[in-house]
Amino acid sequence: MMENVARSRAILPTRSLCSAIVLLSCVSFLFGGCSIRKRPSVPWATAVQVRPAVQPRPATVSAVSEDPVPELRLELPPFPPRLFYVRSMPPRPRAGVAPANGGNETEKLEAPAPVIATQLTPQETSVAQQQTNQSLKVAEKNLQSARGKNLNAAQSDLVSKIKGFIKDAREAAQAGDWSRARSLAKKAQVLSEELVGSL
């Protein structure tokens, strides 16, 4: 029995020490409050004004001497006083020189520019002529059917476009450019059919 009493007295200080630690931690938890609801000890308004103190670095002597960066000087030539000339008035028109040939200059200016056209074989040329003439006949027939009727703005615009395509197709045919004449006549035919459909 003595052993139990001695053992219980030896255990008593360690129990009391453990219970004291648990009790202190519970008390500190209760009085500490919620960490989320706690306000910071330093107000944010003054926290911005606080600057950290920079500790000076101790001077260390290194075995390798560091060369300072050489100072580079950029030498620019002096700028000119004016970079561009500003005119206060528009330039004067130059008078034309009279031609020495007696009017051949105007004939040279009025000469038509050369036309680059695809080379068609004689068989392709005859087919293009037939298609051009057929498309022109259809377009003119459709224009005749629209004559004398009241046309709205869109329809009268179509009529003017059709007439322009017919005129250009005839000019291309006279110049011998049958591929261009065929495409222009086909455009006139398609537009004239659209015009007749809208009447």
C-alpha positions in Angstrom: 0.0 0.0 0.0 2.9 2.3 0.7 4.0 1.8 -2.8 0.6 3.1 -4.2 0.8 6.2 -2.0 4.3 7.0 -3.0 3.4 6.4 -6.6 0.4 8.6 -6.4 2.4 11.4 -4.8 5.0 11.1 -7.6 2.2 11.3 -10.3 0.4 14.2 -8.6 3.0 16.9 -9.6 3.0 15.8 -13.3 -0.8 15.7 -13.4 -1.0 19.1 -11.9 1.6 20.5 -14.3 -0.4 19.1 -17.3 -3.7 20.3 -16.0 -2.1 23.8 -15.4 -0.9 23.9 -19.0 -4.3 22.9 -20.4 -6.0 25.4 -18.1 -3.7 28.2 -19.2 -4.2 27.4 -22.9 -8.0 27.4 -22.5 -8.0 30.7 -20.6 -5.8 32.3 -23.3 -8.1 31.0 -26.0 -11.2 32.3 -24.3 -9.7 35.8 -23.6 -7.9 36.0 -27.0 -11.2 36.0 -29.0 -11.7 35.2 -32.6 -8.7 35.9 -34.8 -10.9 36.9 -37.7 -12.8 39.5 -35.6 -9.7 40.9 -34.0 -8.7 44.3 -35.2 -5.1 44.9 -36.2 -2.9 46.4 -33.6 -1.7 49.1 -36.1 -4.5 51.1 -37.8 -4.3 50.9 -41.6 -4.4 54.7 -41.9 -1.0 55.0 -40.1 0.4 51.7 -41.5 0.9 53.4 -44.9 3.0 56.1 -43.3 5.4 53.7 -41.6 8.5 52.9 -43.6 10.9 50.2 -42.8 14.3 51.1 -41.5 17.0 50.1 -43.9 20.1 48.7 -42.2 23.4 49.9 -43.6 25.5 47.2 -45.2 28.9 46.6 -43.9 31.6 47.5 -46.2 33.3 44.4 -47.5 36.7 44.4 -49.2 36.8 42.1 -52.2 39.9 40.8 -53.8 38.7 41.7 -57.2 38.4 45.4 -57.8 35.2 46.5 -59.5 35.7 49.0 -62.3 33.1 51.7 -62.2 30.9 51.9 -65.3 32.6 54.2 -67.7 30.7 57.4 -68.4 29.5 57.5 -71.9 28.9 60.9 -73.5 26.6 61.1 -76.5 27.7 63.9 -78.7 25.1 65.0 -81.2 25.7 67.5 -84.0 23.7 70.7 -83.6 20.3 70.7 -85.1 19.6 72.8 -88.2 17.4 75.8 -87.4 14.6 74.6 -89.8 13.9 71.0 -90.7 11.5 71.9 -93.6 10.4 74.8 -95.6 6.9 76.2 -95.0 5.3 78.1 -97.8 3.2 81.0 -97.0 1.4 80.9 -100.4 0.5 78.1 -102.8 3.0 77.7 -105.6 2.4 79.7 -108.7 1.0 77.9 -111.7 3.4 77.4 -114.6 2.4 78.6 -118.0 2.2 75.9 -120.6 4.7 76.0 -123.5 3.2 76.1 -127.0 3.9 73.0 -129.0 6.5 73.4 -131.8 4.9 70.8 -134.1 1.7 72.8 -134.6 -0.8 70.8 -132.6 0.7 67.2 -132.7 0.9 67.2 -128.9 -2.8 67.2 -128.5 -3.2 64.3 -130.9 -0.6 62.3 -129.0 -2.5 62.9 -125.7 -5.8 61.9 -127.1 -4.6 58.6 -128.6 -6.3 55.7 -126.8 -4.2 53.6 -124.5 -3.4 50.1 -125.7 -5.8 47.4 -124.5 -4.5 44.2 -123.1 -6.9 41.5 -124.3 -6.8 37.7 -124.2 -5.9 36.1 -127.5 -8.8 34.0 -128.7 -8.7 31.4 -131.4 -10.9 32.1 -134.5 -13.4 29.5 -133.3 -13.5 31.1 -129.8 -13.9 34.5 -131.4 -16.9 33.5 -133.5 -18.5 31.9 -130.4 -17.9 35.1 -128.4 -19.4 37.2 -131.2 -22.5 35.1 -131.3 -23.0 35.1 -127.5 -22.4 38.9 -127.4 -24.9 39.6 -130.1 -27.5 37.3 -128.5 -27.1 38.9 -125.0 -27.3 42.4 -126.5 -30.5 41.5 -128.4 -32.1 40.1 -125.2 -31.1 43.1 -123.1 -32.4 45.6 -125.7 -35.7 43.6 -126.0 -36.1 43.7 -122.2 -35.4 47.5 -122.2 -38.1 48.0 -124.9 -40.6 46.2 -122.7 -39.8 48.5 -119.8 -40.2 51.7 -121.9 -43.3 53.7 -121.2 -43.9 52.3 -117.8 -43.6 54.1 -114.5 -40.4 53.1 -112.8 -39.3 53.6 -109.3 -35.8 54.8 -108.4 -34.2 51.3 -108.2 -35.7 50.4 -111.6 -34.6 53.6 -113.3 -31.1 53.0 -111.8 -31.1 49.5 -113.4 -32.1 51.0 -116.7 -29.1 53.4 -116.7 -26.7 50.6 -115.7 -28.1 48.4 -118.5 -27.6 51.1 -121.1 -24.1 51.7 -119.8 -23.2 48.0 -120.2 -24.7 47.9 -123.7 -22.7 50.9 -124.7 -19.4 49.5 -123.3 -20.1 46.1 -124.9 -20.5 47.7 -128.3 -17.3 49.7 -127.9 -15.4 46.6 -126.8 -16.8 44.7 -129.9 -15.7 47.5 -132.2 -12.2 47.3 -130.7 -12.1 43.6 -131.3 -12.0 42.6 -127.6 -14.7 40.0 -127.8 -14.1 38.4 -124.4 -14.8 41.8 -122.7 -17.7 42.5 -125.0 -19.2 39.1 -124.1 -18.9 39.7 -120.4 -20.4 43.2 -120.6 -23.3 42.0 -122.8 -24.0 39.2 -120.3 -24.1 41.7 -117.4 -26.6 43.8 -119.4 -28.7 40.8 -120.1 -28.8 39.6 -116.5 -29.7 43.1 -115.3 -32.4 43.5 -117.9 -34.0 40.2 -116.9 -33.9 41.4 -113.3 -35.6 44.6 -114.4 -38.4 42.7 -116.3 -38.9 40.5 -113.3 -39.4 43.6 -111.0 -42.1 45.2 -113.3 
